[in-house]
């Protein structure tokens, strides 16, 4: 319990709650306010070395000889002399040391009058089981002590001291007349009748009837037949049992209703017969008003709870329901009686049980309210309904959690709406992605179709002059050989030509021409062969607008792609050539769109070259020579499918990028270097056009492998 500062409502009162509902708080606040005994709370300081006044209830404030507002928040040492505090401090230390309630009585004098208090000192422990506060119940036993003294005097009087007896009678009468509570004396006649012998001034004040008016009269004479019948029943019971009898009853006086708690005390003569009954009464009208207000409040709150749209519940510390509002029947079809005593998780969806466990654990460990937890509860018909839950702890007077209270709200319609919106959003997202893919594919297809036509036209135009050159190389070589042979014959048979001829021979370096001219023709033939190979590759690669599947040699498509990319593969001034290794399997002709597959090969191999070039730019030439870049292309026949693996030893692709690798418009390249459509279109070509599969396997710094899997036969 924290340090308590007295405000409009003392915080101690807020902690005096039972495991019942929160509406009982008003009841216990009233107890704090109306209880007759005084209650004082002390903070324990320095393990019991000092104590500080923390709180006082109204009864103690009335009892205290010092104004309590001057004590609140101060220590014993600051407010009272050591001679006064010492006996109390000893008892407080004993309570802290033993952890048990310590009771004692103290006598003191106020304004020359003797007073007696009985004090019960009880320890309060914190969460570490340390005594951190003392709750002290203080009861004024001055009257009790006086009664003891009175009995002692009576005993002495009975021993024969008539003078003492007279004095004691006067003393008893002074108590009798001066008591604040009513005293009523009734004689019990031998015939069973009851006659009033008298009552004190307090009884006169409540009834409005003087004592002289009631002597010798019956119940009927004073209160009438109806009230007399009720009184007679209680007095008869007291006589029958021969012991004290208590009862509560009310009566009207001056337009007001008075409630009295009456105790009937039988007095016996020497023969053991009850000859007189002394009734002591306590005015409990205020208590009854509090109880009635509490009853009305409880009824009002119960009505609110039971008619609320939400489900109100309470469960014990061991997780079992102790209360569930009737709304449970309407929402889940379960009867309240089915749930009382059952675990709170009994009807929770198995996947959500962990939420319930965590919810209770949080509230128990923190002592704080937890709200907004969503989970599913099973309806009686088997379906599950979404609810949102809020749970608060119920604390006892020591701050310990004794129960949990909460509210369940049906949110299945909200959840259904959220799921519908989410599904619509997903559908819209998918439609948008499909639209983007279709748009990109149309644009790309149009580009590739136009490019194919352009490439085919260029290849055709190049092929004609190349064919002319290539077809004339052999005749030219033959003519040149003939001319060189003729020169040889001239030199052999005319070794001394004219000076003009000799000068010209030296000027043109005839000997070099004789050696270099055949080499020149050979180089021209190699160039023409290369041009023919490029033209063939362009023709193969340009088949973009094919409308039907054709049986194709996959290896030719790969080779054509490599020919077109030759300028990126060969060595440059910054790096050596990229090694290309081909491990071709024995593949049959494959039904496919050759041009589209060539586009896939171009995209994947082109990306591999990009990755290798980017990595090599960051590596010293010596490192590149030790670990050169390479691309390995493997094909294999896998029954009804063929597999094409394209592997590079580049830097690899991070997992976060791999997840979006085939998304339209996704690219990691700088602006202007890529559209983000290459792999997306490649994925569509393989999966949708060829009913195959395209996978990427990569690890950082371990390279990347793309696996293309397509069926040998379509359909």
Secondary structure, DSSP 8 states (H G I E B T S, - for coil): -------SS-HHHHH---SS-GGGHHHHHHHHHH-SSEEEEEEEEGGGTEEEEEEE-HHHHHH-SS-GGGTTT-BHHHHS-HHHHHHHHHHHHHHHHH-S-EEEEEEEEETTEEEEEEEEEEEEE-TTS-EEEEEEEEEE-HHHHHHHHHHHHHHHHHTT-HHHHHHHHHHHHHHHHH-SS-EEEEEE-TTS-EEEEEE-HHHHHHH---GGGTTT--HHHHHHHHHHHHHHHHHHHHHHHTS-EEEEEEEEETTEEEEEEEEEEEEE-TTS-EEEEEEEEEE-HHHHHHHHHHHHHHHHHHHHHHH-SSEEEEEETTSBEEEE-THHHHHH---HHHHTTSBTTTTB-GGGHHHHHHHHHHHHHH---EEEEEEEEE-TTS-EEEEEEEEEEEE-TTS-EEEEEEEEEE-HHHHHHHHHHHHHHHHHHHHHHHHHHHHHHHHHHHHHHHHHHHHHHHHHHHHHHHHHHHHHHHHHHHHHHHHHHHHHHHHHH-SS--HHHHHHHHHHTHHHHHHHHHHHHHHHHHHHHHHHHHHHHHHHHT-----S-EEE-HHHHHHHHHHHTHHHHS--SSS---EEEEE------EEE-HHHHHHHHHHHHHHHHHHHHHHHHTS-HHHHHHS--EEEEEEEEETTEEEEEEEE-SS---HHHHTTTTSTT---S-TTT--S-HHHHHHHIIIIISS-EEEEEE-TTS-EEEEEEEESS--
